[in-house]
Structures are given as C-alpha cells and as structure tokens.
Amino acid sequence: MKSRINTQVLRNYVYLLVFIVLVLFIGLAMTDFVNHILSQNLVKDRFPPSFLIRNEMEESAIAEITEVNGGVYFIDSNLTLDHLGGIDPFGSKAMSRQEFTRFLTDSRKVGFPFSLQIEYSETLQGWVVVVFPTSLRIDLAIVANQVYESNDKDAVMNAIYSMLILLGLFLSLGVVVLSRLGSRQFLKPIRKLSEAVTQVKQGNYSHRVVMKASKEFEAVGKLFNEMAEEVEKKEEALVLAQEKRQQLILDISHDLRNPLSVILGFADILTNQETTPQQQHQFSSLIKNHGLRAKTLIDSLFDLSTLESAEFKMKKTTVNGYEYLRMTIADLLPVIEQAGCGVRVDIPDGHFDLEVDPAWMDRVFTNLITNAIQHNERPITIGISASQDKEGFEVRVEDDGVGIDAMLIPTLFDRFTTSKQVGSESTGLGLSIVKKVVELHGGQIRCESNQEGGCVFILSFISAVEHA
C-alpha cells in the first residue's frame, strides 16, 4: 500500500510540474501574441520618427504627437539635444560623443520607463527623436545573431544546456521530496485506520483510533470510533440476548420437565399397574392438572412471543378510562370474593380518554389480581383505585399481604421471575406479559412496597385528549 501511495503522489507531482511548464509556455506565447496585436495599435507605432521626417518637421506633425502625450527632440551634427514640443523627460542640452553614446545605450536598458525611437535624416542632417511614456512593458527577450556565427556559440550553448540539466535535476529532486512528504501525510493516518479495522475484525470492538492529522482524516477517525462504539454495543446486546435465550431454554425445559414427569409417571402407573377406581380418578386429576399447567406455560410463551413480534398490532379503541376500569373490576369481583379476599374500590366519576385493546388490557388486571390472590394467604384485602393529574391517568392495584422481597423488585418483570410463595402455580411469565401490554398502550408499570404491608402495582398512562 505504501509503495502504491508513494507512486501515486509522485505521479501527481509530475503531472503538476508538467502542467506548470505548459502554463509558462502558453503564457509566453500569449504575451508574444498580445505584443504583436498591440504593436499594431499603440500610439508610439503610429508616430515613428519617419512620420516627422516625411512631414519635414512641420509644427502640425509635432502637434499631433504632443496631443497624444508624446515628445519630440532633434539632435544636430553638434550633438545638441533640442526639445521641440510635448513631454520633456531629458531637457535641451549639448552632449559629448560619450554622453551621446550613453544616451543611446541608456534608452535600451531594461527598466527604462520610456519608449524612445531615433532615426537619422540626411535632409535635416541630424537625428529625430520621438519619446512616449511606457504604460507597461515586460523586458524579456532572447537575442541571437542569425547572420553571423559567434565563436562563443558552443560555450554559451554548453552553459545553457548545463543550466537546464541542473534546473531539471533540482525540479526532479523537489518533486521526489514533496511526494515523499505528501505521501507521509496520507500514510500515517491510513496506517492507523488500517490497524483499527484489523483490531475490530479480530473482535476487539473496544479499540479506538487516536490520530492528529488533517481535519478530513480526524473526521474519518471520529466516524470510525462512533461505528466501533455502535458495533461494541450491538455485540454486547447480542451476547446478552444469547445468554437470555439460553437461560430461557433452560427455564422452559425446567418448568416443563416437572409436569411432564408427573404426567408420564401416573400414566405409566395407570397403564401397567392395577389401580382402584378411586386411584384412577385421583391419578387422572393429577395428570389433568399438570397437563393444564404445561399448557398454561406454553400459552404464556406464545402470547409473549406474539406481543414481541414486529408484525403484531393492538386493536385499540377509545374508551373512558374510569368507566372501563369500573366494568373490568366488576367482572373480577366474583373471583375476588370466591377466593375469600376483601376488596376496596376507589374509582371516582370523571373522564379520561384512553386508547386500549380491551382483550389484552383485561388480561393485565386479571393477572395482577390473580397474582395477589395466589401469592398471599388469607385474609387479604385487594384495593383498586384510579386518579388523574396533569401528567396522565394512574391506576393502583394493591394488597396488604406478605409483600415482595425488595431484592426481587428490580427483576420482577423479567421472564420466569417468581416469588415462589406457598401455593404458587405461577409460570413466571405473567408480569412480563403485563409489562409488554402496558408498554404497547404507551404506558408504564412499576411495583413498590406498600407502607401498610403487601405491595402495589402502579400503572401510568398518557392520553392526547383529556376532559375535566
């Protein structure tokens, strides 16, 4: 991977170098083209010294140059520089031959801010000079004599070739160094990310990436850490779910083994041994009771599985919470009284709209009251009350029995959790079903110890529509 990245970065820098050289050549070509175009339109090219010579230095010709911000000089045979009109950067003065030579050479120097044109006139016996201020000029030129060959040509060309080779070497070295430095900026964070991916692949979901790099790589590292955290949570949840699934299988096996052992044992006695009619009736009753217990467990598992299915939906209808609760408790009163339990009902008049599935919600209250009856010795009193406030509708189902161990309350709604009280035939799934039904109705349920003894189950619901 390192070699491929180095090669790619080096290739990119070579492309960049080629592009820069190409741009320079195009720039030079465009500059030459622009100069060619401008040379046909510039003022200095419209008024060369020959323009004045043709017009015999007439004042009208000088005036035309003056109007376009130019200047005119005449140098006679005595080398006197005489200003005739327009701008005057030099002034009138007499010059020696050395000064005249310096004047001519200075006008051709790089950086000279004037365009100076000189032409000798046989008729006027002197030099006509036309000067214009330079707007902008780039003094860049390569000069070679095409007519005569210089003896220094080989030496000059060798120097130029050497310079170009040296320049090429420096550029190549610069490209290699820059590519190395550039690839290192990519390789270090990529290597860290690669190591992190390997760790996660090997199952180390707690591994995190710590890097100091560009913002883009730091953002990728942050996203990787968030992904690893999510994977770690899901893995932990998966392990927990697997453990719960294994425990569920063990619990189901244990709870089914006892009734099935009883059923098979008494069935074997009835099949292989002589029994009296009284024994047959007794054994048949035991077989039936344990069969019903196994069926209750299987039905409860099926109901809980149905409630937890993604496709399951409640068939809800809008009811008055107070009225619904009164009717439900009225149906359960015979069961409470037959069990020899007292009952206290406190359901005031009022109106609170609730959306409930009556079939499933009836099961909630049936289960809570049945649990209170099964898990307590007589006499006990079961209380049912309802109230509402700004937070919603609350129902309390309580008893004054033996209560529930405080250590058991946090796991009370888990599967196969039971208080194992005397006479209990609980499957340990009833409260799990109750909790799931309440949650599917948008409510919550909790259990608390009752100050007067026993325990209380509190159901809280929120409605979108309330009535005073």
N, C-alpha and C positions, 0 to 999 in steps of 0.2 A: 504493500500500500504506500509506504514511504517513497519508494522509487517512482511509482506512478504519479504521486502528487508533485514530487520534485520535477519530474519531466514535464508535467502539465504546466506548472508555474513558469519553468524555464521557457517553454514554448510560448506562453502568453507574453513574457517579456520580449522575446524575439519578435513576435508579431507587433508589439508596441514600438520597438525600435524601428522596424521596417516602416511602420505607419508614420513615425515621426520624420524619418528621412524622406519618405514620399511627400509628406506635407511640406517639408522645406523646399524640395524641388518644385512642387506645384506653386509654392509661394513665390519663389524666384521667377518662375515662368510668368506668373500673373503680374508681378512687378514690372517685368520687361514689357509685357503686353500693355499694361496701363501707361508706362512711359511712352510707348510707341503711339498710343491713342492721344495722350496729352501733347505729345510733340507736334501734333497737327492742329492743336487748338490753343496753345499757350501764346501769351502776348509777345514774349521775347522772340518767338519764332516768326511772328508776323512782321516784326520790325528789326531785321538784322541791319548791320552797317551798310550793306549794299543798297538797302532802301533809301538811305540818305545820300549815298554816292550817286544813285540814279537821279535823284531829285536835286543834285548839286547843292546839298546842304541848305535847301530853302527853309525859311522860318516856319512855313506851314507844315513841312515834314517834321521839323523838330517839335512843333506844337502838338502834332499827333502823338508823338512819343511822350511828351510831357503830360498830356491828358490821361494817359494810362499809367501814370506814376513811374515813368522811366526817366533816365538821364542821358545826356549827350556830351561827349568830350571830343576834343581834337588835339592830336599830338603832332606838332610840326617837326620839321627836319632838325630843329634845335632841341628837340625833346622837351618842349614846354607843354604841359598838360593844361588845356584851356577848357573851362566849363562853359558850355553853350546854352544849357537850359535843363529844366527838370530837377530831379533829385541830385544832391551833390555830396556823395559819401567821401570823395577824395580831395576836392578843392583844386583850385588852379595853382600850379606850381611848375617850376623848372626842375628837370631831373638830369642827373648824370647817366652815363651808359649803365653803370652798376645799378643805380636806382631804377632805371627803366627795366633792366633785366629782372630785378627783384619785384617790380610791379607786375610784370607779366607772369612770373612764377607764382607769386602770392595769389593771383587771381585763379590759379588752378589747384590750389591746395584744398585738401579735404576739410570741410567745415567752413569754407568761405561763404558768407551769407548773401552773396550777390551773384547774379548771372551776368558775366562780363563777356562781350563779344567785340573782337578787334579785327579790323580789316584795313589793309594799306591801299591808298588811292593814288595812282600815278598822276591823275589830273590834279588833285589837290596837294600832291607832294607831302603826304602825311598819313597818319593813322586815324581812322574814325572809330570811336569807342562808344558803344551803347551799353548801358547798365540798367538792370532791373533787380529789385529786391526778390530774394528767393522765398517763396511761400513754404515749401518743404522739399528737401532733396536728400535722398539716401545715396551717399557716395560709396558705392560698392562696384568694383569692376576688376576684371582680369584682362591684362593687356599683353598681347603677343604681336611681334612683327611678322607679317605674312609674306613680306617681300624679301627681306634679308635674314639669313640664319645666323644666330649668335653662337659664338664659341662656348658660351656658358650654358648652352641649352641642356647638355647631358647632366651637368652638375645640378642645375636647377630642377630638372625633372626627377633626378635621383632623390633630391631633398624633399620634393613634393610627395613622391611615392613613399619615402620613409615616413613622412609625417602622416600620410593616410594610413599606412600599415599600423603605426603606433597608435593613431586615433582609433582604428578598428580594434586593436588589442585592448585598449582601455575601455572601449564601449562593451566589448565581449566580456571582459572581467567584471565590469559593473553589472551587466545583465546576469551573470552567474551568481555574483554576491547577493544582488537583490532577490533573485529567485530563491536562493537558499534561505535568506532572512524571511521572505514572504511565505515560503512553504512551512517554515518552522512555526509561524503564527497559526497555521491550519493544523499541523501535525500534532502539536501538544494537546489541544482540546479534543481533537478527534481520537487520539490515543486514550485519553481519559474516558471518553464516551464509550469507546470500544471495550475497555476494561469493565466499565459499569454494566454494559449489556451482557458481557460474559458472566459476570457475577450473578445477575438476575437469571440468566439462562440456566446457571448451575443451581438455582434455588435460593440464593442469598438475597431475598427480597428487601432486606434492611439496608442494603448498600445504597449510598447516595453519592452524587457527583459534586465535588467541590472544585471549582476552577475560576481562575482570574484570566479572562480573555476578553475578546470584543463583546459588545452588547448582544450581538446575534448568537454567539456561542453560549453566553451566560443565559440567554432566554431559552435556548435548546436544553441546557443543563437543568434549568428550573422545571421545564416541562417534563424532562425525564424523571426528575425526583418526584414530581407530582404523580406521574404514571406509576413509578415504583411503589409509592405510598399506597395508591389505589390497589395495585396488584397484591401488596402485602396484606391489606385489609381483606380483600376478597379471598386470599389464601387462608387467612386466619378464620374467616367466616366459613370457608369450605371445610376446613379441618374440624371446626366446631360442629358444623352441620353433620359431618361424617360421624363424629363421636356421638351426637344426639341420635342419629339414625341407628347406630349400633346399639346404643342404650335402649332405644325404642323397641328394637327387635328382641333384645333380651327381656325387657319388661313385658312385651306381648307374650313371648314364649313362656315366661314365668306365670303370668296371670291366666293363661290358657291351660297350662300344664295341670294345675290343681283340679279344676272342674272336669277336665278330660280324664284325669286319673281316676277320679271318683266315679264318673260315668262308666268307664271301661271296667273298673273293679266290680261295681254292683251288677253290671250287665253280665260279667263273667260268672258271678255267683248265681244270677237268675238262670243262666244258660246251662251251667254244669253241675249245679247242686240242687237238691230237693229243698224247697222252702215252703213255709206255710202261707196261706193267703194273706195273713197279717204282715208277714215279712215281705211278701211280694209287693203289697201296697206301700209299705214303708220304703223299700228299695226303689220302687218306681217313682215315688215322690222325690227322693233324693236325686235320682237321675234327672228328673224333670227340672228341679230347682237349679242344679249345676249346669244343665243344658241352657236354661234361661240366662244364667249368669254369663256363660260363654257368649251367648247371642247378644246380650247387652254390651259386652266388651266389643264385639265385632261391629255392632251397630254404631257404637260411640266412635270407634275408629273411622268408620265410613263417613259419619256425619262431620267429624273434624277434617277429614280429607276433603270432603265436599266444600266446606267453608273456606279452606285454604287454597282451593283451586282458582286459577286465574280466570276461568270462564264462568265461575259462579256469580250470580247476581241476586240480591234480595228483591222480593216482590213487595215493595213498600206502598203504604197508603197513609194519607194524612189523618191523624186522629187527635182528639183532645187528650193530653197526657193524663190528666186527673181522671177522666171518665174511663179511659182504657184501663188504668190501674185498678179502679174500683171493680170493674167487671171481671178482671183477671183474678183478683183476690177472692171475689165472691165464688168463683168456680173452684178455688182451692180450699175454701173454708171447711167443706166436708172432710177433706183429707186431714186437715189440722185437728179438727175435733175428734175424728175417729182415732187418731194417734194419741188422744188424751192430752193434748197441749192446749194451753191458753193462747189467746190471740188479742192483739191490740192494734187497731187500725186508726190511723190519723191521716185521712185524705181530705183536705178542705175543698170547698167549691172554688172553682177557678177555671181558667182556660189557658192552655199552653199547647201550641201546635207541635206535634211530633210526627215524623215520617217513620213508620215501623212496618216490619213484616210480622204480622200477628202470630203466625205459626212458629217462627223462631223466637220472637220475644216472649211468647207464652212459656217456652221451654226454659228461658232464663230464670223466671220467677218460680217455676215449678222445681227447677234444680236447686235453687237457693233454699226454698222452704223444705224440700225433701231432705237436703243435707242437714238442715237444722234439726229435723226430726230424727234422722238416722244416727247422727253423731252425738246425741245427748240422751242422758237418762231422764225419765220423767220425775217430777213435773217441771216443765219449762213453759215460758211464755214467748211467743213469736210476735215481734212488732213490725208493722209495715207503715211507713209514713212517706209523705211527699211534700215538697215545697219548691218555690222558685225564687230567684233573685235576678239581678242584672246579668249574672254570668250564665244562667240557664235553669234547667229543670233537674231536681235532685230527688232520688228515691233511696230510702234506707230500709234494709231488711236486717233485723237484729234479733238476737235471742239472749236469754240470761242463763245459758247453760254453762258447760265446763270451759268453754273458750278454746282458743287455738294457741299452741306453743308459739311464742314470739319468734323463735328461730325458724319456724316453718313459714311465716307470713311472706317473706321475700320470694319464695318459690312456690307459693300456694297455687298459682295459676298455671304452673308448668305441668306437662303431661306426667301422669302416673304419680303425682304428688297426692298423698292422702294422710289424714291424721291418724288412721288406723285405730279409731276408737272402738270400744266394745260394741259388738253387733253390727259393725260397719260392713256393708257389701259394696262399697264404692269401687269403681274401676280406676279412679284417679284421673279420669278424662273429663268429668262433668264441668269442673271450673275452667278448664282450658276451652271447652266449647262455649261456656258462658262469656268468657273474656272476648273470644273471637266474635261472637254475635253482637256484643255491645259495641265493639270497635267498628264493625261493619255498619252500625247505626250511627256512627260518628260520635260515640260516647266513650266514657272511661269508667272502669270499675276498680275499686281498691277495698282492702279489708283492714279493719282496725280492731283492737281490743276494746271491748265495752267496759266503761268505768264501773258499771253495776255488775260485772261478770258477763261471760259469754263473749260474743263478737258481733260486729256489724259490717255488713257489705254496703258500700255507698256507690250508687250509680249516678253519673252526671251526664246530662245531655244538653246540647246547644241547639236551639231552633232559630230559623231565619225569621219566623213570624211569631210574635208574642201578642197576647191580649191581656188587658188589665182585668 
